[in-house]
Each structure stands twice: as C-alpha cells, then as structure tokens.
Amino acid sequence: FPTIWVVSSLLPIVGGVALASMTEASFNWAGFWSAMASNLSNQSRNVLSKKVMVNKEESLDNITLFSIITMMSFVLLFTPASLQAA
C-alpha cells in the first residue's frame, strides 16, 4: 500500500485538475470525469510499474513492461472505443 506521503502528494494534482475543470468557461461533466480517469489510470500505471520492477532478479526490462502496459490499455479501451464508433 502507498504511504501517506505518496497519497498526500496526489491531492494537489487532483485538486488542480478539478479547479481547472470547474473554472473553464465551457465546463462539462464528461470532460471532468475523463480528466479524473486519466489521473487515476496514470497513477495506477506508475504503481504497477513500481511493483513489477522492485525485485531486480525477476524484474522486467523497460521495453517488456511498456509492451505489457500497452496491451493492457488496448484491452481496457477496446470496448468503450468500439461502442463510441457504433
């Protein structure tokens, strides 16, 4: 689990995105929640990368880790993208 310092360092980022979204002249909730989902997925990727690369003997190299994350992103986004195109 992340420490309290890591979690507290995310608060200004989330607050900044929320403030920037709400003070925008053309505010809409879809854009706001998309920005929040982007924050969540980006930080989840960072946590996953850190967890995978902890053990030096068994860790993945950068290219393999990037490939795995790219494939996971494709799997997660394929359904929403195909529904949007229909």
C-alpha positions in Angstrom: 0.0 0.0 0.0 1.3 3.5 -0.7 2.4 5.6 2.2 0.5 8.6 3.5 3.1 10.9 1.8 2.5 9.4 -1.6 -1.2 9.7 -1.2 -1.0 13.3 0.0 1.2 14.2 -2.9 -1.6 13.3 -5.3 -4.0 15.7 -3.6 -2.6 18.9 -5.3 -2.7 17.2 -8.7 -6.4 16.1 -8.3 -7.3 19.5 -6.8 -5.6 21.3 -9.7 -7.4 19.3 -12.3 -10.7 19.8 -10.5 -10.1 23.5 -10.2 -9.1 23.9 -13.8 -12.1 21.9 -15.0 -14.6 23.8 -12.9 -13.4 27.2 -13.8 -13.4 26.5 -17.5 -15.9 28.6 -19.5 -17.3 25.5 -21.3 -17.4 23.1 -18.3 -19.0 19.8 -18.8 -19.0 16.7 -16.5 -17.8 14.3 -19.2 -14.6 16.3 -19.6 -14.2 16.5 -15.8 -14.6 12.8 -15.2 -12.4 12.0 -18.2 -9.6 14.1 -16.6 -10.1 12.3 -13.3 -10.0 8.9 -15.0 -6.8 10.0 -16.7 -5.2 10.8 -13.4 -6.3 7.5 -11.9 -5.0 5.5 -14.8 -1.7 7.3 -15.0 -1.1 6.8 -11.3 -2.2 3.2 -11.4 0.3 2.7 -14.2 3.1 4.2 -12.1 2.2 2.0 -9.1 2.1 -1.1 -11.3 5.4 -0.3 -12.8 7.0 0.2 -9.4 5.5 -3.0 -8.1 6.8 -5.0 -11.1 10.3 -3.5 -11.0 11.0 -3.9 -7.3 12.8 -7.3 -7.4 16.0 -6.8 -9.6 16.4 -10.5 -10.4 12.9 -11.1 -11.6 12.1 -7.6 -12.9 11.0 -6.8 -16.4 13.1 -4.6 -18.7 11.6 -1.3 -19.8 10.6 -2.4 -23.3 8.7 -5.5 -22.0 7.0 -3.5 -19.3 5.9 -0.9 -21.9 4.6 -3.6 -24.1 2.5 -5.2 -21.4 1.1 -1.8 -20.3 0.2 -1.0 -24.0 -1.6 -4.4 -24.4 -3.5 -3.8 -21.1 -4.5 -0.3 -22.3 -5.8 -1.8 -25.6 -7.8 -4.4 -23.8 -9.3 -1.8 -21.4 -10.1 0.7 -24.1 -11.3 -1.5 -26.9 -14.9 -1.9 -25.7 -15.5 1.8 -25.0 -13.9 2.8 -28.3 -15.9 0.3 -30.3 -19.1 1.5 -28.6 -18.3 5.1 -29.4 -17.7 4.2 -33.0 -21.0 2.5 -33.4 
